[in-house]
Amino acid sequence: MLVLHKPTGALVEVLTLEDLYNPCLTEIMGQLQAGEEMQDPESFPKSDLVFPSGESLPRCWLDSHYRQNHLNKVSFAIAV
């Protein structure tokens, strides 16, 4: 899968998809898609990655507590 590295505007091939959608991990291993030669794998913070269309990665891929935060908002709205 390819994602866009926001700071450089370069495409990054994600080496392990499970790491991308695991909300407990903050970084993934990937390879920049630049030039004709294969680049060496390197670590990329998920916060620096978006889909090639420019759309952000889903919150559930980035925040391991995304459900808890949502439930707190719902509970507050019901209590009010």
mmCIF file of the N, C-alpha and C atoms, coordinates in Angstrom:
data_MODEL
# 
_entry.id   MODEL 
# 
loop_
_atom_site.group_PDB 
_atom_site.id 
_atom_site.type_symbol 
_atom_site.label_atom_id 
_atom_site.label_alt_id 
_atom_site.label_comp_id 
_atom_site.label_asym_id 
_atom_site.label_entity_id 
_atom_site.label_seq_id 
_atom_site.pdbx_PDB_ins_code 
_atom_site.Cartn_x 
_atom_site.Cartn_y 
_atom_site.Cartn_z 
_atom_site.occupancy 
_atom_site.B_iso_or_equiv 
_atom_site.pdbx_formal_charge 
_atom_site.auth_seq_id 
_atom_site.auth_comp_id 
_atom_site.auth_asym_id 
_atom_site.auth_atom_id 
_atom_site.pdbx_PDB_model_num 
ATOM 1   N N  . MET A 1 1  ? 0.850   -1.169 0.000  1.00 0.00 ? 1  MET A N  1 
ATOM 2   C CA . MET A 1 1  ? 0.000   0.000  0.000  1.00 0.00 ? 1  MET A CA 1 
ATOM 3   C C  . MET A 1 1  ? 0.897   1.233  0.000  1.00 0.00 ? 1  MET A C  1 
ATOM 4   N N  . LEU A 1 2  ? 0.489   2.235  -0.739 1.00 0.00 ? 2  LEU A N  1 
ATOM 5   C CA . LEU A 1 2  ? 1.235   3.480  -0.784 1.00 0.00 ? 2  LEU A CA 1 
ATOM 6   C C  . LEU A 1 2  ? 0.517   4.560  0.012  1.00 0.00 ? 2  LEU A C  1 
ATOM 7   N N  . VAL A 1 3  ? 1.273   5.328  0.761  1.00 0.00 ? 3  VAL A N  1 
ATOM 8   C CA . VAL A 1 3  ? 0.761   6.490  1.481  1.00 0.00 ? 3  VAL A CA 1 
ATOM 9   C C  . VAL A 1 3  ? 1.682   7.671  1.161  1.00 0.00 ? 3  VAL A C  1 
ATOM 10  N N  . LEU A 1 4  ? 1.211   8.862  1.459  1.00 0.00 ? 4  LEU A N  1 
ATOM 11  C CA . LEU A 1 4  ? 1.961   10.067 1.166  1.00 0.00 ? 4  LEU A CA 1 
ATOM 12  C C  . LEU A 1 4  ? 2.629   10.586 2.432  1.00 0.00 ? 4  LEU A C  1 
ATOM 13  N N  . HIS A 1 5  ? 3.914   10.885 2.334  1.00 0.00 ? 5  HIS A N  1 
ATOM 14  C CA . HIS A 1 5  ? 4.667   11.459 3.451  1.00 0.00 ? 5  HIS A CA 1 
ATOM 15  C C  . HIS A 1 5  ? 4.500   12.972 3.359  1.00 0.00 ? 5  HIS A C  1 
ATOM 16  N N  . LYS A 1 6  ? 3.726   13.567 4.284  1.00 0.00 ? 6  LYS A N  1 
ATOM 17  C CA . LYS A 1 6  ? 3.396   14.991 4.211  1.00 0.00 ? 6  LYS A CA 1 
ATOM 18  C C  . LYS A 1 6  ? 4.610   15.917 4.159  1.00 0.00 ? 6  LYS A C  1 
ATOM 19  N N  . PRO A 1 7  ? 5.635   15.727 4.999  1.00 0.00 ? 7  PRO A N  1 
ATOM 20  C CA . PRO A 1 7  ? 6.760   16.668 4.984  1.00 0.00 ? 7  PRO A CA 1 
ATOM 21  C C  . PRO A 1 7  ? 7.516   16.737 3.651  1.00 0.00 ? 7  PRO A C  1 
ATOM 22  N N  . THR A 1 8  ? 7.606   15.618 2.939  1.00 0.00 ? 8  THR A N  1 
ATOM 23  C CA . THR A 1 8  ? 8.378   15.609 1.699  1.00 0.00 ? 8  THR A CA 1 
ATOM 24  C C  . THR A 1 8  ? 7.514   15.549 0.450  1.00 0.00 ? 8  THR A C  1 
ATOM 25  N N  . GLY A 1 9  ? 6.255   15.129 0.590  1.00 0.00 ? 9  GLY A N  1 
ATOM 26  C CA . GLY A 1 9  ? 5.387   14.957 -0.566 1.00 0.00 ? 9  GLY A CA 1 
ATOM 27  C C  . GLY A 1 9  ? 5.687   13.707 -1.357 1.00 0.00 ? 9  GLY A C  1 
ATOM 28  N N  . ALA A 1 10 ? 6.526   12.827 -0.813 1.00 0.00 ? 10 ALA A N  1 
ATOM 29  C CA . ALA A 1 10 ? 6.917   11.585 -1.498 1.00 0.00 ? 10 ALA A CA 1 
ATOM 30  C C  . ALA A 1 10 ? 5.985   10.441 -1.099 1.00 0.00 ? 10 ALA A C  1 
ATOM 31  N N  . LEU A 1 11 ? 5.838   9.488  -1.999 1.00 0.00 ? 11 LEU A N  1 
ATOM 32  C CA . LEU A 1 11 ? 5.066   8.290  -1.695 1.00 0.00 ? 11 LEU A CA 1 
ATOM 33  C C  . LEU A 1 11 ? 5.935   7.320  -0.901 1.00 0.00 ? 11 LEU A C  1 
ATOM 34  N N  . VAL A 1 12 ? 5.281   6.631  0.039  1.00 0.00 ? 12 VAL A N  1 
ATOM 35  C CA . VAL A 1 12 ? 5.953   5.632  0.874  1.00 0.00 ? 12 VAL A CA 1 
ATOM 36  C C  . VAL A 1 12 ? 5.204   4.326  0.721  1.00 0.00 ? 12 VAL A C  1 
ATOM 37  N N  . GLU A 1 13 ? 5.933   3.259  0.412  1.00 0.00 ? 13 GLU A N  1 
ATOM 38  C CA . GLU A 1 13 ? 5.324   1.931  0.373  1.00 0.00 ? 13 GLU A CA 1 
ATOM 39  C C  . GLU A 1 13 ? 5.377   1.353  1.782  1.00 0.00 ? 13 GLU A C  1 
ATOM 40  N N  . VAL A 1 14 ? 4.209   1.035  2.329  1.00 0.00 ? 14 VAL A N  1 
ATOM 41  C CA . VAL A 1 14 ? 4.121   0.451  3.669  1.00 0.00 ? 14 VAL A CA 1 
ATOM 42  C C  . VAL A 1 14 ? 4.538   -1.008 3.571  1.00 0.00 ? 14 VAL A C  1 
ATOM 43  N N  . LEU A 1 15 ? 5.502   -1.412 4.398  1.00 0.00 ? 15 LEU A N  1 
ATOM 44  C CA . LEU A 1 15 ? 6.018   -2.775 4.317  1.00 0.00 ? 15 LEU A CA 1 
ATOM 45  C C  . LEU A 1 15 ? 5.150   -3.776 5.074  1.00 0.00 ? 15 LEU A C  1 
ATOM 46  N N  . THR A 1 16 ? 4.517   -3.352 6.155  1.00 0.00 ? 16 THR A N  1 
ATOM 47  C CA . THR A 1 16 ? 3.653   -4.242 6.930  1.00 0.00 ? 16 THR A CA 1 
ATOM 48  C C  . THR A 1 16 ? 2.335   -3.529 7.192  1.00 0.00 ? 16 THR A C  1 
ATOM 49  N N  . LEU A 1 17 ? 1.292   -3.919 6.473  1.00 0.00 ? 17 LEU A N  1 
ATOM 50  C CA . LEU A 1 17 ? -0.007  -3.256 6.606  1.00 0.00 ? 17 LEU A CA 1 
ATOM 51  C C  . LEU A 1 17 ? -0.549  -3.319 8.031  1.00 0.00 ? 17 LEU A C  1 
ATOM 52  N N  . GLU A 1 18 ? -0.311  -4.422 8.717  1.00 0.00 ? 18 GLU A N  1 
ATOM 53  C CA . GLU A 1 18 ? -0.818  -4.570 10.077 1.00 0.00 ? 18 GLU A CA 1 
ATOM 54  C C  . GLU A 1 18 ? -0.289  -3.456 10.976 1.00 0.00 ? 18 GLU A C  1 
ATOM 55  N N  . ASP A 1 19 ? 0.948   -3.022 10.756 1.00 0.00 ? 19 ASP A N  1 
ATOM 56  C CA . ASP A 1 19 ? 1.515   -1.931 11.551 1.00 0.00 ? 19 ASP A CA 1 
ATOM 57  C C  . ASP A 1 19 ? 0.805   -0.614 11.260 1.00 0.00 ? 19 ASP A C  1 
ATOM 58  N N  . LEU A 1 20 ? 0.364   -0.424 10.027 1.00 0.00 ? 20 LEU A N  1 
ATOM 59  C CA . LEU A 1 20 ? -0.310  0.819  9.659  1.00 0.00 ? 20 LEU A CA 1 
ATOM 60  C C  . LEU A 1 20 ? -1.638  0.958  10.386 1.00 0.00 ? 20 LEU A C  1 
ATOM 61  N N  . TYR A 1 21 ? -2.418  -0.107 10.443 1.00 0.00 ? 21 TYR A N  1 
ATOM 62  C CA . TYR A 1 21 ? -3.720  0.034  11.083 1.00 0.00 ? 21 TYR A CA 1 
ATOM 63  C C  . TYR A 1 21 ? -3.745  -0.427 12.536 1.00 0.00 ? 21 TYR A C  1 
ATOM 64  N N  . ASN A 1 22 ? -2.602  -0.696 13.117 1.00 0.00 ? 22 ASN A N  1 
ATOM 65  C CA . ASN A 1 22 ? -2.511  -1.004 14.547 1.00 0.00 ? 22 ASN A CA 1 
ATOM 66  C C  . ASN A 1 22 ? -2.417  0.321  15.310 1.00 0.00 ? 22 ASN A C  1 
ATOM 67  N N  . PRO A 1 23 ? -3.457  0.703  16.066 1.00 0.00 ? 23 PRO A N  1 
ATOM 68  C CA . PRO A 1 23 ? -3.451  1.999  16.744 1.00 0.00 ? 23 PRO A CA 1 
ATOM 69  C C  . PRO A 1 23 ? -2.439  2.089  17.890 1.00 0.00 ? 23 PRO A C  1 
ATOM 70  N N  . CYS A 1 24 ? -1.871  0.979  18.306 1.00 0.00 ? 24 CYS A N  1 
ATOM 71  C CA . CYS A 1 24 ? -0.888  0.996  19.393 1.00 0.00 ? 24 CYS A CA 1 
ATOM 72  C C  . CYS A 1 24 ? 0.509   1.371  18.900 1.00 0.00 ? 24 CYS A C  1 
ATOM 73  N N  . LEU A 1 25 ? 0.715   1.356  17.599 1.00 0.00 ? 25 LEU A N  1 
ATOM 74  C CA . LEU A 1 25 ? 2.019   1.711  17.029 1.00 0.00 ? 25 LEU A CA 1 
ATOM 75  C C  . LEU A 1 25 ? 1.971   3.135  16.497 1.00 0.00 ? 25 LEU A C  1 
ATOM 76  N N  . THR A 1 26 ? 3.014   3.914  16.760 1.00 0.00 ? 26 THR A N  1 
ATOM 77  C CA . THR A 1 26 ? 3.056   5.298  16.285 1.00 0.00 ? 26 THR A CA 1 
ATOM 78  C C  . THR A 1 26 ? 3.918   5.458  15.042 1.00 0.00 ? 26 THR A C  1 
ATOM 79  N N  . GLU A 1 27 ? 4.659   4.415  14.668 1.00 0.00 ? 27 GLU A N  1 
ATOM 80  C CA . GLU A 1 27 ? 5.519   4.470  13.493 1.00 0.00 ? 27 GLU A CA 1 
ATOM 81  C C  . GLU A 1 27 ? 5.356   3.202  12.665 1.00 0.00 ? 27 GLU A C  1 
ATOM 82  N N  . ILE A 1 28 ? 5.658   3.325  11.384 1.00 0.00 ? 28 ILE A N  1 
ATOM 83  C CA . ILE A 1 28 ? 5.635   2.165  10.488 1.00 0.00 ? 28 ILE A CA 1 
ATOM 84  C C  . ILE A 1 28 ? 6.961   2.095  9.752  1.00 0.00 ? 28 ILE A C  1 
ATOM 85  N N  . MET A 1 29 ? 7.264   0.940  9.231  1.00 0.00 ? 29 MET A N  1 
ATOM 86  C CA . MET A 1 29 ? 8.433   0.779  8.372  1.00 0.00 ? 29 MET A CA 1 
ATOM 87  C C  . MET A 1 29 ? 7.962   0.880  6.920  1.00 0.00 ? 29 MET A C  1 
ATOM 88  N N  . GLY A 1 30 ? 8.700   1.656  6.145  1.00 0.00 ? 30 GLY A N  1 
ATOM 89  C CA . GLY A 1 30 ? 8.326   1.823  4.755  1.00 0.00 ? 30 GLY A CA 1 
ATOM 90  C C  . GLY A 1 30 ? 9.527   2.161  3.899  1.00 0.00 ? 30 GLY A C  1 
ATOM 91  N N  . GLN A 1 31 ? 9.285   2.204  2.609  1.00 0.00 ? 31 GLN A N  1 
ATOM 92  C CA . GLN A 1 31 ? 10.330  2.544  1.643  1.00 0.00 ? 31 GLN A CA 1 
ATOM 93  C C  . GLN A 1 31 ? 9.840   3.715  0.793  1.00 0.00 ? 31 GLN A C  1 
ATOM 94  N N  . LEU A 1 32 ? 10.640  4.781  0.754  1.00 0.00 ? 32 LEU A N  1 
ATOM 95  C CA . LEU A 1 32 ? 10.318  5.901  -0.118 1.00 0.00 ? 32 LEU A CA 1 
ATOM 96  C C  . LEU A 1 32 ? 10.321  5.431  -1.562 1.00 0.00 ? 32 LEU A C  1 
ATOM 97  N N  . GLN A 1 33 ? 9.376   5.911  -2.326 1.00 0.00 ? 33 GLN A N  1 
ATOM 98  C CA . GLN A 1 33 ? 9.303   5.590  -3.743 1.00 0.00 ? 33 GLN A CA 1 
ATOM 99  C C  . GLN A 1 33 ? 9.879   6.775  -4.513 1.00 0.00 ? 33 GLN A C  1 
ATOM 100 N N  . ALA A 1 34 ? 11.191  6.883  -4.500 1.00 0.00 ? 34 ALA A N  1 
ATOM 101 C CA . ALA A 1 34 ? 11.875  8.001  -5.153 1.00 0.00 ? 34 ALA A CA 1 
ATOM 102 C C  . ALA A 1 34 ? 13.004  7.450  -6.009 1.00 0.00 ? 34 ALA A C  1 
ATOM 103 N N  . GLY A 1 35 ? 13.088  7.894  -7.235 1.00 0.00 ? 35 GLY A N  1 
ATOM 104 C CA . GLY A 1 35 ? 14.141  7.420  -8.109 1.00 0.00 ? 35 GLY A CA 1 
ATOM 105 C C  . GLY A 1 35 ? 13.840  6.040  -8.662 1.00 0.00 ? 35 GLY A C  1 
ATOM 106 N N  . GLU A 1 36 ? 14.812  5.501  -9.365 1.00 0.00 ? 36 GLU A N  1 
ATOM 107 C CA . GLU A 1 36 ? 14.634  4.198  -9.998 1.00 0.00 ? 36 GLU A CA 1 
ATOM 108 C C  . GLU A 1 36 ? 15.063  3.046  -9.111 1.00 0.00 ? 36 GLU A C  1 
ATOM 109 N N  . GLU A 1 37 ? 15.922  3.312  -8.136 1.00 0.00 ? 37 GLU A N  1 
ATOM 110 C CA . GLU A 1 37 ? 16.415  2.248  -7.266 1.00 0.00 ? 37 GLU A CA 1 
ATOM 111 C C  . GLU A 1 37 ? 15.529  2.105  -6.029 1.00 0.00 ? 37 GLU A C  1 
ATOM 112 N N  . MET A 1 38 ? 15.439  0.870  -5.528 1.00 0.00 ? 38 MET A N  1 
ATOM 113 C CA . MET A 1 38 ? 14.712  0.625  -4.285 1.00 0.00 ? 38 MET A CA 1 
ATOM 114 C C  . MET A 1 38 ? 15.446  1.319  -3.142 1.00 0.00 ? 38 MET A C  1 
ATOM 115 N N  . GLN A 1 39 ? 14.708  2.041  -2.351 1.00 0.00 ? 39 GLN A N  1 
ATOM 116 C CA . GLN A 1 39 ? 15.286  2.724  -1.204 1.00 0.00 ? 39 GLN A CA 1 
ATOM 117 C C  . GLN A 1 39 ? 15.326  1.768  -0.010 1.00 0.00 ? 39 GLN A C  1 
ATOM 118 N N  . ASP A 1 40 ? 16.226  2.041  0.921  1.00 0.00 ? 40 ASP A N  1 
ATOM 119 C CA . ASP A 1 40 ? 16.313  1.232  2.132  1.00 0.00 ? 40 ASP A CA 1 
ATOM 120 C C  . ASP A 1 40 ? 15.092  1.495  3.010  1.00 0.00 ? 40 ASP A C  1 
ATOM 121 N N  . PRO A 1 41 ? 14.599  0.466  3.710  1.00 0.00 ? 41 PRO A N  1 
ATOM 122 C CA . PRO A 1 41 ? 13.479  0.673  4.626  1.00 0.00 ? 41 PRO A CA 1 
ATOM 123 C C  . PRO A 1 41 ? 13.870  1.652  5.738  1.00 0.00 ? 41 PRO A C  1 
ATOM 124 N N  . GLU A 1 42 ? 12.899  2.469  6.131  1.00 0.00 ? 42 GLU A N  1 
ATOM 125 C CA . GLU A 1 42 ? 13.111  3.388  7.236  1.00 0.00 ? 42 GLU A CA 1 
ATOM 126 C C  . GLU A 1 42 ? 11.803  3.557  7.996  1.00 0.00 ? 42 GLU A C  1 
ATOM 127 N N  . SER A 1 43 ? 11.911  4.158  9.162  1.00 0.00 ? 43 SER A N  1 
ATOM 128 C CA . SER A 1 43 ? 10.761  4.349  10.035 1.00 0.00 ? 43 SER A CA 1 
ATOM 129 C C  . SER A 1 43 ? 10.098  5.698  9.735  1.00 0.00 ? 43 SER A C  1 
ATOM 130 N N  . PHE A 1 44 ? 8.764   5.696  9.696  1.00 0.00 ? 44 PHE A N  1 
ATOM 131 C CA . PHE A 1 44 ? 7.990   6.917  9.458  1.00 0.00 ? 44 PHE A CA 1 
ATOM 132 C C  . PHE A 1 44 ? 6.929   7.064  10.542 1.00 0.00 ? 44 PHE A C  1 
ATOM 133 N N  . PRO A 1 45 ? 6.831   8.238  11.167 1.00 0.00 ? 45 PRO A N  1 
ATOM 134 C CA . PRO A 1 45 ? 5.744   8.463  12.130 1.00 0.00 ? 45 PRO A CA 1 
ATOM 135 C C  . PRO A 1 45 ? 4.400   8.462  11.397 1.00 0.00 ? 45 PRO A C  1 
ATOM 136 N N  . LYS A 1 46 ? 3.422   7.799  11.953 1.00 0.00 ? 46 LYS A N  1 
ATOM 137 C CA . LYS A 1 46 ? 2.106   7.757  11.317 1.00 0.00 ? 46 LYS A CA 1 
ATOM 138 C C  . LYS A 1 46 ? 1.499   9.153  11.213 1.00 0.00 ? 46 LYS A C  1 
ATOM 139 N N  . SER A 1 47 ? 1.856   10.033 12.138 1.00 0.00 ? 47 SER A N  1 
ATOM 140 C CA . SER A 1 47 ? 1.309   11.395 12.115 1.00 0.00 ? 47 SER A CA 1 
ATOM 141 C C  . SER A 1 47 ? 1.762   12.157 10.874 1.00 0.00 ? 47 SER A C  1 
ATOM 142 N N  . ASP A 1 48 ? 2.816   11.703 10.202 1.00 0.00 ? 48 ASP A N  1 
ATOM 143 C CA . ASP A 1 48 ? 3.319   12.356 8.990  1.00 0.00 ? 48 ASP A CA 1 
ATOM 144 C C  . ASP A 1 48 ? 2.759   11.731 7.714  1.00 0.00 ? 48 ASP A C  1 
ATOM 145 N N  . LEU A 1 49 ? 1.833   10.793 7.833  1.00 0.00 ? 49 LEU A N  1 
ATOM 146 C CA . LEU A 1 49 ? 1.333   10.066 6.669  1.00 0.00 ? 49 LEU A CA 1 
ATOM 147 C C  . LEU A 1 49 ? -0.138  10.362 6.405  1.00 0.00 ? 49 LEU A C  1 
ATOM 148 N N  . VAL A 1 50 ? -0.490  10.428 5.138  1.00 0.00 ? 50 VAL A N  1 
ATOM 149 C CA . VAL A 1 50 ? -1.875  10.567 4.692  1.00 0.00 ? 50 VAL A CA 1 
ATOM 150 C C  . VAL A 1 50 ? -2.048  9.673  3.463  1.00 0.00 ? 50 VAL A C  1 
ATOM 151 N N  . PHE A 1 51 ? -3.297  9.481  3.052  1.00 0.00 ? 51 PHE A N  1 
ATOM 152 C CA . PHE A 1 51 ? -3.541  8.754  1.809  1.00 0.00 ? 51 PHE A CA 1 
ATOM 153 C C  . PHE A 1 51 ? -3.062  9.613  0.634  1.00 0.00 ? 51 PHE A C  1 
ATOM 154 N N  . PRO A 1 52 ? -2.728  9.010  -0.502 1.00 0.00 ? 52 PRO A N  1 
ATOM 155 C CA . PRO A 1 52 ? -2.262  9.784  -1.653 1.00 0.00 ? 52 PRO A CA 1 
ATOM 156 C C  . PRO A 1 52 ? -3.242  10.878 -2.093 1.00 0.00 ? 52 PRO A C  1 
ATOM 157 N N  . SER A 1 53 ? -4.519  10.711 -1.796 1.00 0.00 ? 53 SER A N  1 
ATOM 158 C CA . SER A 1 53 ? -5.521  11.725 -2.136 1.00 0.00 ? 53 SER A CA 1 
ATOM 159 C C  . SER A 1 53 ? -5.441  12.944 -1.225 1.00 0.00 ? 53 SER A C  1 
ATOM 160 N N  . GLY A 1 54 ? -4.652  12.838 -0.131 1.00 0.00 ? 54 GLY A N  1 
ATOM 161 C CA . GLY A 1 54 ? -4.548  13.931 0.836  1.00 0.00 ? 54 GLY A CA 1 
ATOM 162 C C  . GLY A 1 54 ? -5.430  13.726 2.053  1.00 0.00 ? 54 GLY A C  1 
ATOM 163 N N  . GLU A 1 55 ? -6.276  12.690 2.008  1.00 0.00 ? 55 GLU A N  1 
ATOM 164 C CA . GLU A 1 55 ? -7.171  12.393 3.128  1.00 0.00 ? 55 GLU A CA 1 
ATOM 165 C C  . GLU A 1 55 ? -6.369  11.807 4.289  1.00 0.00 ? 55 GLU A C  1 
ATOM 166 N N  . SER A 1 56 ? -6.707  12.231 5.493  1.00 0.00 ? 56 SER A N  1 
ATOM 167 C CA . SER A 1 56 ? -6.025  11.742 6.694  1.00 0.00 ? 56 SER A CA 1 
ATOM 168 C C  . SER A 1 56 ? -6.278  10.253 6.899  1.00 0.00 ? 56 SER A C  1 
ATOM 169 N N  . LEU A 1 57 ? -5.353  9.613  7.604  1.00 0.00 ? 57 LEU A N  1 
ATOM 170 C CA . LEU A 1 57 ? -5.563  8.222  7.997  1.00 0.00 ? 57 LEU A CA 1 
ATOM 171 C C  . LEU A 1 57 ? -6.699  8.180  9.008  1.00 0.00 ? 57 LEU A C  1 
ATOM 172 N N  . PRO A 1 58 ? -7.461  7.099  9.055  1.00 0.00 ? 58 PRO A N  1 
ATOM 173 C CA . PRO A 1 58 ? -8.558  7.001  10.014 1.00 0.00 ? 58 PRO A CA 1 
ATOM 174 C C  . PRO A 1 58 ? -8.044  7.120  11.449 1.00 0.00 ? 58 PRO A C  1 
ATOM 175 N N  . ARG A 1 59 ? -8.827  7.776  12.275 1.00 0.00 ? 59 ARG A N  1 
ATOM 176 C CA . ARG A 1 59 ? -8.439  7.973  13.673 1.00 0.00 ? 59 ARG A CA 1 
ATOM 177 C C  . ARG A 1 59 ? -8.224  6.649  14.395 1.00 0.00 ? 59 ARG A C  1 
ATOM 178 N N  . CYS A 1 60 ? -8.998  5.629  14.024 1.00 0.00 ? 60 CYS A N  1 
ATOM 179 C CA . CYS A 1 60 ? -8.868  4.323  14.675 1.00 0.00 ? 60 CYS A CA 1 
ATOM 180 C C  . CYS A 1 60 ? -7.539  3.651  14.344 1.00 0.00 ? 60 CYS A C  1 
ATOM 181 N N  . TRP A 1 61 ? -6.798  4.139  13.369 1.00 0.00 ? 61 TRP A N  1 
ATOM 182 C CA . TRP A 1 61 ? -5.464  3.627  13.050 1.00 0.00 ? 61 TRP A CA 1 
ATOM 183 C C  . TRP A 1 61 ? -4.394  4.359  13.849 1.00 0.00 ? 61 TRP A C  1 
ATOM 184 N N  . LEU A 1 62 ? -4.748  5.515  14.426 1.00 0.00 ? 62 LEU A N  1 
ATOM 185 C CA . LEU A 1 62 ? -3.769  6.376  15.085 1.00 0.00 ? 62 LEU A CA 1 
ATOM 186 C C  . LEU A 1 62 ? -3.918  6.450  16.597 1.00 0.00 ? 62 LEU A C  1 
ATOM 187 N N  . ASP A 1 63 ? -5.136  6.311  17.091 1.00 0.00 ? 63 ASP A N  1 
ATOM 188 C CA . ASP A 1 63 ? -5.436  6.524  18.506 1.00 0.00 ? 63 ASP A CA 1 
ATOM 189 C C  . ASP A 1 63 ? -6.013  5.253  19.124 1.00 0.00 ? 63 ASP A C  1 
ATOM 190 N N  . SER A 1 64 ? -5.258  4.631  20.013 1.00 0.00 ? 64 SER A N  1 
ATOM 191 C CA . SER A 1 64 ? -5.724  3.377  20.619 1.00 0.00 ? 64 SER A CA 1 
ATOM 192 C C  . SER A 1 64 ? -6.903  3.590  21.562 1.00 0.00 ? 64 SER A C  1 
ATOM 193 N N  . HIS A 1 65 ? -7.181  4.831  21.932 1.00 0.00 ? 65 HIS A N  1 
ATOM 194 C CA . HIS A 1 65 ? -8.297  5.136  22.831 1.00 0.00 ? 65 HIS A CA 1 
ATOM 195 C C  . HIS A 1 65 ? -9.436  5.827  22.096 1.00 0.00 ? 65 HIS A C  1 
ATOM 196 N N  . TYR A 1 66 ? -9.506  5.671  20.783 1.00 0.00 ? 66 TYR A N  1 
ATOM 197 C CA . TYR A 1 66 ? -10.519 6.384  20.010 1.00 0.00 ? 66 TYR A CA 1 
ATOM 198 C C  . TYR A 1 66 ? -11.939 6.041  20.441 1.00 0.00 ? 66 TYR A C  1 
ATOM 199 N N  . ARG A 1 67 ? -12.187 4.818  20.831 1.00 0.00 ? 67 ARG A N  1 
ATOM 200 C CA . ARG A 1 67 ? -13.541 4.435  21.264 1.00 0.00 ? 67 ARG A CA 1 
ATOM 201 C C  . ARG A 1 67 ? -13.878 5.036  22.620 1.00 0.00 ? 67 ARG A C  1 
ATOM 202 N N  . GLN A 1 68 ? -12.918 5.061  23.518 1.00 0.00 ? 68 GLN A N  1 
ATOM 203 C CA . GLN A 1 68 ? -13.153 5.625  24.835 1.00 0.00 ? 68 GLN A CA 1 
ATOM 204 C C  . GLN A 1 68 ? -13.472 7.112  24.723 1.00 0.00 ? 68 GLN A C  1 
ATOM 205 N N  . ASN A 1 69 ? -12.726 7.830  23.906 1.00 0.00 ? 69 ASN A N  1 
ATOM 206 C CA . ASN A 1 69 ? -12.977 9.257  23.720 1.00 0.00 ? 69 ASN A CA 1 
ATOM 207 C C  . ASN A 1 69 ? -14.361 9.491  23.144 1.00 0.00 ? 69 ASN A C  1 
ATOM 208 N N  . HIS A 1 70 ? -14.783 8.655  22.202 1.00 0.00 ? 70 HIS A N  1 
ATOM 209 C CA . HIS A 1 70 ? -16.113 8.773  21.612 1.00 0.00 ? 70 HIS A CA 1 
ATOM 210 C C  . HIS A 1 70 ? -17.189 8.493  22.655 1.00 0.00 ? 70 HIS A C  1 
ATOM 211 N N  . LEU A 1 71 ? -17.003 7.454  23.473 1.00 0.00 ? 71 LEU A N  1 
ATOM 212 C CA . LEU A 1 71 ? -17.984 7.112  24.498 1.00 0.00 ? 71 LEU A CA 1 
ATOM 213 C C  . LEU A 1 71 ? -18.112 8.216  25.540 1.00 0.00 ? 71 LEU A C  1 
ATOM 214 N N  . ASN A 1 72 ? -17.008 8.870  25.891 1.00 0.00 ? 72 ASN A N  1 
ATOM 215 C CA . ASN A 1 72 ? -17.068 9.976  26.847 1.00 0.00 ? 72 ASN A CA 1 
ATOM 216 C C  . ASN A 1 72 ? -17.911 11.115 26.304 1.00 0.00 ? 72 ASN A C  1 
ATOM 217 N N  . LYS A 1 73 ? -17.786 11.431 25.031 1.00 0.00 ? 73 LYS A N  1 
ATOM 218 C CA . LYS A 1 73 ? -18.568 12.501 24.413 1.00 0.00 ? 73 LYS A CA 1 
ATOM 219 C C  . LYS A 1 73 ? -20.045 12.133 24.383 1.00 0.00 ? 73 LYS A C  1 
ATOM 220 N N  . VAL A 1 74 ? -20.351 10.864 24.053 1.00 0.00 ? 74 VAL A N  1 
ATOM 221 C CA . VAL A 1 74 ? -21.736 10.412 24.002 1.00 0.00 ? 74 VAL A CA 1 
ATOM 222 C C  . VAL A 1 74 ? -22.344 10.441 25.396 1.00 0.00 ? 74 VAL A C  1 
ATOM 223 N N  . SER A 1 75 ? -21.612 9.976  26.399 1.00 0.00 ? 75 SER A N  1 
ATOM 224 C CA . SER A 1 75 ? -22.108 9.966  27.772 1.00 0.00 ? 75 SER A CA 1 
ATOM 225 C C  . SER A 1 75 ? -22.393 11.383 28.249 1.00 0.00 ? 75 SER A C  1 
ATOM 226 N N  . PHE A 1 76 ? -21.531 12.320 27.919 1.00 0.00 ? 76 PHE A N  1 
ATOM 227 C CA . PHE A 1 76 ? -21.724 13.706 28.314 1.00 0.00 ? 76 PHE A CA 1 
ATOM 228 C C  . PHE A 1 76 ? -22.959 14.285 27.639 1.00 0.00 ? 76 PHE A C  1 
ATOM 229 N N  . ALA A 1 77 ? -23.142 13.989 26.350 1.00 0.00 ? 77 ALA A N  1 
ATOM 230 C CA . ALA A 1 77 ? -24.278 14.507 25.614 1.00 0.00 ? 77 ALA A CA 1 
ATOM 231 C C  . ALA A 1 77 ? -25.597 13.951 26.178 1.00 0.00 ? 77 ALA A C  1 
ATOM 232 N N  . ILE A 1 78 ? -25.604 12.705 26.602 1.00 0.00 ? 78 ILE A N  1 
ATOM 233 C CA . ILE A 1 78 ? -26.816 12.095 27.156 1.00 0.00 ? 78 ILE A CA 1 
ATOM 234 C C  . ILE A 1 78 ? -27.111 12.692 28.532 1.00 0.00 ? 78 ILE A C  1 
ATOM 235 N N  . ALA A 1 79 ? -26.077 12.955 29.320 1.00 0.00 ? 79 ALA A N  1 
ATOM 236 C CA . ALA A 1 79 ? -26.262 13.490 30.666 1.00 0.00 ? 79 ALA A CA 1 
ATOM 237 C C  . ALA A 1 79 ? -26.793 14.909 30.645 1.00 0.00 ? 79 ALA A C  1 
ATOM 238 N N  . VAL A 1 80 ? -26.474 15.668 29.598 1.00 0.00 ? 80 VAL A N  1 
ATOM 239 C CA . VAL A 1 80 ? -26.906 17.074 29.519 1.00 0.00 ? 80 VAL A CA 1 
ATOM 240 C C  . VAL A 1 80 ? -28.278 17.167 29.057 1.00 0.00 ? 80 VAL A C  1 
# 
